[in-house]
Amino acid sequence: MKFYDLNLRGQNYENDLALVKEANKFGWDYLNLNYSHDNFEKALEYKDDLIDELSNIDFNQTYRNKKTNFEHAELSMGINILNADSNEIRKIINRYRNKSNYISCLGGDLKINRSVCENRRIDVLSRPYYKRKDSGMNHVLAKEAQRNNVAIELCFRDILNNRLKYRARVISSFKEIMMFHRKFKFPLILTTDSKSIYHVRSTRDIAAFFKSIGFSDEEIYNGFYYYPKKIVDFNKERHDMIVNGVKLIDTDDFTDTYDNMDSDLEEFNESEDFQDDLIDDDFMDDDFELIDDIDEVLLDDDFELIDDIQIKEDEYEA
């Protein structure tokens, strides 16, 4: 199983490099750095340098991975919309949707929660319970999130950085959101929301925590791999989507499909299973003689049967 963390707090090059290095060493396979819309374009300027620097690190020489063949994590950058109303959210999406492969929005306010769940162009509603006494979700929002394929995000840092009463409240919100997820089947993703290297935890520790509060193995798998991967894969093809379920196909790809079909047909025709010289001539002759004999018998019997039927019809008319 691979582990995706779609929410690392991006800040600057030095901090981002240290953060992704630490997360990669702790076993994360896909990392997404989130920025505010004001800092997103600045981060894109050093994205390639960050990827090159990460790929050049030999993790097999570190003390944590001496006995493993380590793979470098994939890296992407996204936008996390903070402290914005519905109109501002709409403007930011119109501006950055084609530039970013990942857009999330911080929740908390019920109006924002509903606005995000109703917007198909947003990938994730992050922390709908933020600064609330309840989970910030209800059956209406759950239905909208499922209908518009908007994922709900639960962040482990809300547990890590809080104590006592607020931590208990967050755990209660996690459980309530999970109940809505089990009933309405909207996407649910789990993230660390790490801001520095001191917030990073191993994949095993994070999975153990969510299991301890009642999440099943399948729900943990879906939260860390299945749903995040669906978001990533869908956004790679978003620019080709005309409407939901309809995608543009390149003419070269369409031609290649038929070229492959022709080559496969030629290969089948040339195979031993389709050679004419493998058919026994004696068998064909015997087969045709047998068919001729059967035809003669059938024809004679048919004519006799027709004569009998005609005689019976004449007697019935009389």
N, C-alpha and C positions, 0 to 999 in steps of 0.2 A: 504493500500500500504506500502511495505517495501522500505527502502532507502539503497542503496549500495554505499559506497565510496571506490573505488578501488585504491586510491592514497593518502595515508598519508605518510609523509616523516619520515621514521624510522632512528633513530640515535643511541640511547643507551637505556638501560633498564629503567632508571628513566624517561627520556623524553618520551619514547614510552608509558609507563604506564600512565603518566599524560595526554598524547595526546588522547589515546583511552578512558580513563575515561571521559574526557571532551566531546569527540565526542558522546559517548554513552549517556551521560546526555542530549545532544541536539537532540536526536531522531534518530541517525543513527543505523541501524539494522545489517549491515555487514561492517566490516572495514578491509582493506588490507594495511599492512605496506610495503612500498617499500624501498629497499636498493640497494646500488651499488653492483656489483658482488663481490667486494673485501670484503664487510662487511656482505654478505648474510649468509654465513655459521656460522659466529659468532652470528648472530641474532637467528639462529635456536637453538642454545644452550640454550637460555633463553625463547624460545617460550612457552613451557609448563608452566613455572613459571608465565609468563605474563598472560596466559589464566586463570590459577588458581587464580591469584590475582584479575583479573577482575571479575571472577565469584563469588568471596567471598564478593564483595562490595554490600551493601544494598542501592540501589539507591532510594528506597522509603523513606529513611530518609533525603534525600537532599531537599533543599528548592524548587527546580524546580519540584519535582515529588511527592509531599505529597499526591496528590489525585489520583495517578495512580498506577496500578500494573505493575511495570517496568520489562522488559526483557533484559537480557544481550546480547550484540552484539556478533555475530560470528566474529572470528578473523583469519586472514591468513597472510602469508608473501610472498612477491614476489620480483622480480628483476627489477630495472629500469636501462637500459643501457644508460650511459652518455658519450658524447664526444668520440665516437668510429667510426671508418670507417667500410666499409662493411665487410672486412676480419675479423676485431676484433669482430664484431657483430656475424658473423657466428661461430667463435671459442667459444664465450661465450654461444651461444645457444646450441652447441654440448655438452658443458660441463655441463650446468645447466638445460637443458630442462626436464630431468627426475627427477630432484631434486626440481623444483619449479613449482607450479600450476599457476603462473602468471608471464609473461615476457612482459615488455613494453620497448620502446626505444624512447628516446628524439629526436624529429625531428628538423626541421629548415633548414638544408641544403637539397636542392632538391635531391641530390644523395642519401642521407640517407633516405629521405621520400620515394623515389621510391624503394630503396632496401628493406625497411621494408614492404611496401605495397605488394611487390612481394613475400614475405616470409611467407608461410603458418604456420610456426612454431612459429611466433611471434604473441602475442595476441593483442597488442595495439601499435599504433603510437601515441605518446604523444606530444601534442603541435606542430603540423607541422608549425605553424605560428611563432615559437620562433625566436626572433631577426630578423624578416623580415618585410617588408613593405606591403606584401600581405599575403594571407592565407596559402601559401605553398601547396595548393591543386589545381589540375586541373582535367579535365575530364579523362585523362589517369590514373592518380593516383586513382581517384575515382572508375574507372572500376576495377583496380587491387585490390583495397581494398575490393570491393564487391566480386570479384572472389575468393580471397584467405581468405575471412572472417576475415580480419584484421580490428579491431575497431579503430576509430579516437577519441582521447580524447581532450576535452575542459576543461580547469582548471579555476576555479573561482578565485584562488589566483592571476592570471594575471590581473584581474579586481581590486581586493582588494588592491594590493600593488602598483598600478600605477595611475597616474593622467593625466589629460589633454590630450595632443596629443597622447601619447602612449596608454592610455586607450581607446580612440576613435578608434585607429587603431586596437586594439584587438577585440573590439565589432564588427567592420566591418568584421574582419576575421571570427568571430563566425557566423555572418549572411551568409557570402559567403560559409563557410563549410556546413551550414545547407541547403543552396540551392543545393549544390552537393549531400547531403544526400537525399533530397527529390526526386531528379532525379534518382540517381543510387542505392539507398537503401543499402549502406554499413552500418555496425554497427556504432553507434555513442554513446559514453558514456560521462557523465558529472561527474566531480570530484571536490573536494575542493583543493587538493594539499596542505593540511595544514602541516605546518612545526613545529608549536608550538601551545599552547593552545589559543594564541591570534589570530590565523587565523581561528579557528573553528567558524562556524556559524550554526544556526539551519536549519533543512531541509525546514522549511516554508520560511525562508529568501532566501535561495538559489533558491528554486523553483520560488519565486516571482520575483527574478532578471531575470531569464531566460525567464519567461513569459513576462516581461516588454520589452524585446528586440525582441519579435516576435515569440518565441517558443510556439507551441500549447501544450495543456494539454497532448495529446497523446505522443508528442515528449519528453516532460519532464518525463513522466512515463517511456518511453522506455530508456531514457538516465540514469535514476537513478535506474531503477529496471530491466526491461526486458532484455536489452542487457548485463548488468553486470552479471545478473543471468545466462544467457546462457553461458557466458565465464566461470564462476565458475563451472557450471554443466558439461560443455564439458571437462574441464581440469581434473575433478575428474575421468573421464573415458578415458583420453588420452592414458594412458599406455596400454589400451586394444584395441586401434584403430590400425588395420593393415594398411588400407588405408582409405581415406575419405569415410565415409558411411558404412564401414565394421568393425565390432567389435567382439572380442572374447567373447564367452559366457561360463561361468563355467558349467561343466557337472552336478554339483549338482543342479544348478538352472534349467537346462534343465530337469532333472529327476523330480524335484519338480513340474514342470509345468504339467507333465503327471500324477503324483500322485494326484494332485489337480483335474485334469480332471476326473480321475477314481472315486474319492470320491464324486465329484459333480454328476456324473452319477448314482452312487449308491443311493445318496440322492434323486435324481429325481425318480428312480424306486420305492423307498419306499414311495413316497408321495401319497396322497389320489387321486390325479388326474390320477394315473397310475395303480390303483388296478383293477384286473379282476373281483372281486366279485361285483363291482359297476355297471357292465354292465347287463342290463335287459335281461334275457333268453327269455321271451315272445317276446320282441322286435326282438331278433335275429331270432326266428322261423318265425314270421310274415314277416320279411324282406326276408328270403330265399324263402318262398312261393310266395311272390310277384315277386321275380326275376324269379322263375320257370315259372309262368304264362306269364311273358313278353317274355321269351325265346321261348315258344311255338308259341305265336302270331307272333313273328318276323320271326321264321323259316318258318311258313306256308306262310306268305306274301312274303317272299324271294323266295320260290320255285315257287309260282304263277307268280311273276315278271320275273323270269328266263325263264319260259315257254313262256310268252308273247314275250320276246325279241327274243327267238329262232324262233318263228313263223314269226316274222317280218323279220328276217334275211333270212329265206327260201324264202319268197315272193320277197325280193329284188334280190336274186340270180336268180330267175326265170325270 
